[in-house]
Amino acid sequence: MDLQFTLQRYALQLKNQPRTLRRVAGVFQKIMKTLYDTYFPNAEARRPGRIPDAPDADILTVGWLIEYIGEDSENSGYRRIKAELKSVFPSLPERSRFNRRRRNLASASEVIRRALTHYLPQTDVFIVDSFPMPVCDFKRANASKSDLKWADATGVLATYGNCATKGLGTFFGFRGSLITTTHGLPLDFAIASANTDDREVLRLLAERGRYRIILGDKGYISQPLQQELLETEGTVLFPTLRRNQKRQYPEAFRRLHGRMRRRIETTIHQLTDQFHVSRIRARTHWGVRTRMSHKLGSCLLGAFINQCLGRPLMKLKDLVHA
């Protein structure tokens, strides 16, 4: 509770103040430093070699801030932060070293991202959906020499997949899966090859969290999967049913199901529009996972600040320069 109070106190520094990029960056920095020192005490002092001029917390803050302000290019985002926020981050390393340190801190970013979820509204109902992440134009797929065409240590690689709902048709790349609360807060994510069945990814996501009830679309229809999740994880899965299925939900539940599922579609639209989650600008699997963690982490941090300021949780775009 003391940690939460401290984080709220930092966020409230934006109350009744112009939310300029400099002010918001300063609040991001204080919150990130507090969380990093809490979960990784004396981490820099225990490493061999001299302590870097730019602390790890600043590297993470800048990484999250680049994603929050909607800079699709990591390099242009870094140049903007370096130019406009030199007084907030006076000791940032040169760009290539910053990118290396940012990737090396990917696991720390994940710990902090997950920690933030504990300070946001909790629900018993969760929503799952997937979205396409094309690597390149379909016509360039064969000629592409991207490292993402080969599997990493987890076996994930860019493949051909199909997306009928986003107007893409067949695309080349990955498929992202997302679990949100009924408030639209993104709790967990997974990146899989584009041809991977969404139901296989849901098994992995269900193992990593405690989800009592999950709502999904028609892509998650599977009686064996529903039985398995109930027996192994205690999770009840309610997918959208096809009209020709014999057993249907009651009309009131069907309308409620559809209304609640639209929340994740709005969240994915926000993440795509502001955070560019559906675009791959990294060259390696490590970079893809790092940037996705930073995108969702900065989204949660924005929601936490909104909660402290009494604003709608997912009103993220005008938090800066409002």
C-alpha positions in Angstrom: 0.0 0.0 0.0 2.9 2.4 0.7 4.3 1.8 -2.8 0.9 2.4 -4.3 0.5 5.6 -2.3 3.9 6.8 -3.5 3.1 6.1 -7.2 -0.2 7.9 -6.8 1.5 10.9 -5.3 3.8 11.2 -8.3 0.8 10.9 -10.7 -1.1 13.6 -8.8 1.7 16.1 -9.7 -0.1 16.5 -13.0 -3.4 17.4 -11.3 -4.5 20.9 -12.5 -1.3 21.4 -14.3 -0.6 21.6 -18.1 0.3 18.1 -19.1 3.2 19.0 -21.4 5.6 16.3 -22.6 8.2 17.5 -20.1 5.9 17.2 -17.1 4.5 13.8 -18.1 8.1 12.6 -18.8 9.1 13.7 -15.3 6.2 11.7 -13.8 7.0 8.7 -15.9 10.6 8.9 -14.7 9.7 9.1 -11.0 7.2 6.2 -11.2 9.6 4.0 -13.2 12.6 4.7 -10.8 10.4 3.8 -7.8 9.2 0.5 -9.4 12.7 -0.4 -10.7 14.3 0.2 -7.3 11.5 -1.8 -5.6 11.8 -4.9 -7.9 15.5 -4.7 -8.7 17.2 -3.1 -5.7 20.9 -2.3 -6.3 20.8 -4.1 -9.6 23.3 -1.7 -11.2 25.8 -1.8 -8.3 25.9 -5.7 -8.4 26.9 -5.7 -12.1 30.5 -5.9 -13.1 32.1 -2.7 -14.5 31.3 0.9 -13.7 27.8 2.1 -13.1 26.5 3.8 -16.3 25.8 7.5 -16.3 22.2 6.9 -17.4 20.5 4.6 -14.9 18.5 1.6 -16.1 15.2 3.3 -14.9 15.9 6.2 -17.4 16.5 3.7 -20.2 13.2 2.0 -19.5 11.4 5.4 -19.1 12.6 6.7 -22.4 11.7 3.3 -24.1 8.2 3.5 -22.8 7.9 7.2 -23.5 8.9 6.7 -27.2 6.0 4.2 -27.6 3.5 6.4 -25.7 4.0 9.5 -27.8 3.4 7.4 -30.9 6.8 7.4 -32.4 6.7 4.4 -34.8 10.5 4.7 -35.5 12.7 3.9 -32.6 15.4 6.1 -34.0 13.3 9.2 -34.6 11.6 8.7 -31.2 15.0 8.7 -29.5 16.2 11.8 -31.4 13.0 13.6 -30.3 13.4 12.7 -26.6 17.1 13.6 -26.8 16.4 17.0 -28.3 13.2 18.0 -26.3 13.9 16.4 -22.9 17.6 16.9 -22.4 16.9 18.5 -18.9 14.9 15.4 -17.8 17.3 12.8 -19.2 20.7 14.6 -19.3 22.9 11.4 -19.5 21.4 9.3 -22.2 23.9 7.2 -24.1 24.3 7.4 -27.9 21.5 5.7 -29.9 23.0 2.3 -30.6 24.0 1.8 -27.0 20.6 3.0 -25.8 18.9 0.4 -28.1 21.2 -2.4 -26.8 20.5 -1.5 -23.2 16.8 -1.2 -23.9 16.7 -4.8 -25.3 18.8 -6.1 -22.4 16.3 -4.7 -20.0 13.3 -6.4 -21.7 12.8 -8.8 -18.8 12.8 -5.9 -16.3 10.2 -4.1 -18.4 8.0 -7.2 -18.3 8.2 -7.4 -14.5 7.3 -3.7 -14.1 4.5 -4.0 -16.7 3.0 -6.9 -14.8 3.4 -5.1 -11.5 1.4 -2.1 -12.8 -1.6 -4.3 -13.4 -2.0 -4.8 -9.6 -2.6 -1.0 -9.1 -5.5 -0.9 -11.7 -9.1 -2.0 -11.4 -9.5 -5.8 -11.1 -12.3 -7.8 -12.8 -13.4 -11.5 -12.8 -14.2 -11.3 -16.5 -11.5 -11.1 -19.2 -11.6 -10.8 -23.0 -9.2 -12.4 -25.5 -8.7 -11.5 -29.2 -5.9 -11.5 -31.8 -4.6 -9.1 -34.4 -2.3 -9.3 -37.4 1.3 -8.1 -37.2 2.6 -8.0 -40.8 6.4 -7.9 -41.3 6.4 -6.5 -44.8 4.1 -6.0 -47.8 2.7 -9.3 -49.1 4.4 -8.9 -52.5 7.8 -8.5 -50.8 7.6 -11.5 -48.6 9.6 -13.9 -50.9 12.4 -11.4 -51.5 12.7 -10.3 -47.8 15.8 -11.3 -46.0 14.5 -10.4 -42.6 15.8 -12.5 -39.6 12.2 -12.8 -38.6 11.7 -15.4 -41.4 13.7 -17.9 -39.3 12.6 -19.2 -35.9 14.1 -17.9 -32.6 14.7 -20.0 -29.5 10.9 -20.3 -28.9 10.2 -21.6 -32.4 8.3 -18.5 -33.5 8.9 -17.3 -37.1 7.1 -15.1 -39.6 4.7 -17.1 -41.7 1.7 -16.6 -44.0 -1.6 -16.2 -42.2 -5.1 -15.0 -43.0 -7.1 -12.1 -41.4 -10.6 -11.7 -42.8 -11.7 -9.1 -40.3 -9.1 -6.4 -40.8 -9.3 -6.2 -44.6 -5.8 -7.8 -45.0 -6.7 -11.2 -46.4 -3.5 -13.2 -46.6 -0.5 -11.5 -44.9 3.1 -12.4 -44.0 4.2 -11.9 -40.4 3.0 -12.7 -36.9 -0.3 -12.8 -35.0 -0.5 -11.0 -31.6 -2.9 -12.2 -29.0 -4.2 -10.0 -26.2 -6.1 -10.5 -22.9 -7.8 -7.4 -21.5 -10.1 -6.6 -18.5 -13.6 -5.5 -19.1 -12.2 -1.9 -18.7 -10.1 -2.5 -21.8 -6.8 -2.7 -19.8 -4.3 -5.0 -21.6 -3.0 -7.6 -19.1 -1.0 -10.0 -21.1 0.1 -10.7 -24.7 1.7 -13.3 -26.8 3.3 -13.2 -30.3 2.9 -16.3 -32.5 3.5 -17.2 -36.1 0.7 -15.9 -38.3 -0.5 -19.5 -39.1 -0.8 -20.5 -35.4 -4.3 -21.3 -34.2 -5.6 -18.7 -31.7 -6.8 -21.5 -29.4 -3.2 -22.8 -29.0 -2.1 -19.4 -27.9 -4.9 -19.1 -25.4 -3.7 -22.3 -23.7 -0.4 -20.5 -23.1 -2.0 -17.2 -21.9 -4.3 -19.1 -19.5 -1.3 -20.8 -17.8 0.3 -17.4 -17.1 -2.5 -15.7 -15.2 -5.7 -16.3 -13.2 -8.7 -15.8 -15.4 -12.0 -17.0 -14.0 -14.1 -16.1 -17.1 -12.7 -15.4 -20.6 -14.8 -14.1 -23.5 -13.7 -14.8 -27.0 -14.9 -14.6 -30.6 -15.7 -17.5 -33.0 -12.0 -18.4 -33.4 -12.0 -19.8 -29.9 -14.8 -22.3 -30.4 -13.6 -25.7 -29.1 -15.4 -28.0 -26.7 -12.1 -29.8 -25.8 -10.4 -26.5 -25.1 -13.2 -25.3 -22.9 -13.1 -28.6 -20.9 -9.3 -28.5 -20.7 -9.2 -24.9 -19.4 -11.9 -25.6 -16.8 -10.1 -28.7 -15.5 -6.5 -27.4 -15.5 -6.9 -23.6 -14.9 -10.4 -23.2 -13.5 -11.2 -20.9 -16.4 -14.6 -20.8 -18.0 -14.3 -19.9 -21.7 -17.3 -18.4 -23.5 -16.6 -18.0 -27.2 -19.0 -16.3 -29.6 -21.2 -19.1 -31.0 -22.0 -19.6 -34.7 -25.7 -19.2 -35.7 -26.0 -22.8 -36.9 -24.9 -24.3 -33.6 -27.6 -26.2 -31.9 -26.9 -25.0 -28.4 -27.0 -21.2 -28.1 -26.6 -18.8 -25.2 -29.8 -17.1 -23.7 -30.6 -14.0 -25.6 -29.8 -11.6 -22.7 -26.4 -13.3 -22.3 -25.7 -13.2 -26.0 -26.3 -9.4 -26.1 -24.1 -8.9 -23.0 -21.4 -11.1 -24.5 -21.3 -9.0 -27.7 -21.3 -5.7 -25.9 -18.4 -6.7 -23.6 -16.4 -8.1 -26.4 -16.5 -4.8 -28.3 -14.3 -3.4 -25.5 -11.2 -5.4 -26.6 -11.8 -4.3 -30.2 -11.7 -0.7 -29.1 -8.5 -1.4 -27.1 -6.8 -3.1 -30.1 -7.8 -0.1 -32.3 -6.3 2.3 -29.7 -3.1 0.2 -29.5 -2.9 0.1 -33.3 -3.6 3.8 -33.8 -1.4 5.3 -31.0 1.1 2.6 -30.2 1.4 0.9 -33.6 1.2 -2.6 -32.2 0.4 -4.1 -35.6 3.5 -2.8 -37.3 6.9 -4.6 -37.0 9.7 -2.1 -37.0 12.2 -4.3 -35.2 14.8 -6.5 -37.0 15.0 -9.4 -34.5 12.5 -11.4 -32.4 14.2 -10.0 -29.3 13.4 -6.5 -30.6 9.8 -7.3 -31.4 9.1 -8.7 -27.9 10.9 -5.7 -26.3 8.9 -3.1 -28.2 5.6 -4.9 -27.6 6.3 -5.0 -23.8 7.1 -1.3 -23.9 4.0 -0.5 -25.8 1.7 -2.3 -23.5 3.6 -1.1 -20.4 3.3 2.5 -21.4 -0.4 2.0 -22.1 -0.9 0.7 -18.6 1.2 3.5 -17.1 -1.0 6.0 -18.9 -4.1 4.3 -17.6 -2.7 4.4 -14.0 -2.1 8.1 -14.3 -5.6 8.6 -15.7 -7.0 6.7 -12.7 -5.1 8.9 -10.3 -6.3 12.1 -12.0 -9.9 10.9 -12.1 -9.9 10.6 -15.9 -11.3 7.7 -18.0 -8.8 4.9 -17.8 -8.3 4.5 -21.6 -8.4 8.1 -22.5 -4.7 7.9 -23.4 -4.1 10.1 -26.4 -4.6 13.5 -24.8 -2.8 12.8 -21.6 0.2 14.6 -23.2 -0.2 18.1 -24.6 -3.9 18.1 -23.4 
